[in-house]
Amino acid sequence: MMRFEVPKPKESLLNNGEPVLFKVLVRDDEEAVRAFFHDIPDHEVESFRDQVPDPRTVGTWIRQIDLRRVLPLAAWNKPQTRLIGLASLNRMAGAYRHVAEIYVVVGADHRQLGLGSSLIKELIEIGTRQDLYFLKARVLVENQLALRAFRQLGFEVKATLEDYFMTRDGKTKDVALMLKRLRFDLEEDFFYLF
């Protein structure tokens, strides 16, 4: 059986020295989430699963948070006046209950400061504490910065899904399916060391 615990708030520093606070998203954060997604460029919003610019979508999503299924992690500026990044750990069910898919979105003014990598690291820690076996991410192949960040944190490209993503205007793009193993079979892995 998988363990579950709500992570405690945690402080971190970005590459520029700016302090940030990671904490689980709560219902009272709805307005901050709306403001965050309002500032994301349109060409990026189209890659999201849900239509987050629509206030009704955000409202429904936040009111129906089930932390055992989806754990949304928010990155706040230090005075906690503005959301600067969001990530989520989305647990799968049934035969795939040992796997979670992760999503990461970083605000435009906090990119290339290590925030995305820090959010991924936090999700790796949370997934490990929850006894998950794998984390999965789908990344547009053209997003080389994100691919590099995931690779540096131990994710491997397991497949390239050609034409898997379609833009609003009908253009298709390739998607990299990436996995990170969190648990290992020590006997099997030990055998391969010799």
Secondary structure, DSSP 8 states (H G I E B T S, - for coil): ---------EEEE-TTS-EEEEEE--GGGHHHHHHHHHTS-HHHHTTSSS-TTSHHHHHHHHHT--TTTEEEEEEEETTSSSEEEEEEEEE--GGGTTEEEEEEEE-GGGTTTTHHHHHHHHHHHHHHHTT-SEEEEEEETT-HHHHHHHHHTT-EEEEEEEEEEE-TTS-EEEEEEEEEE----HHHHHHTT-
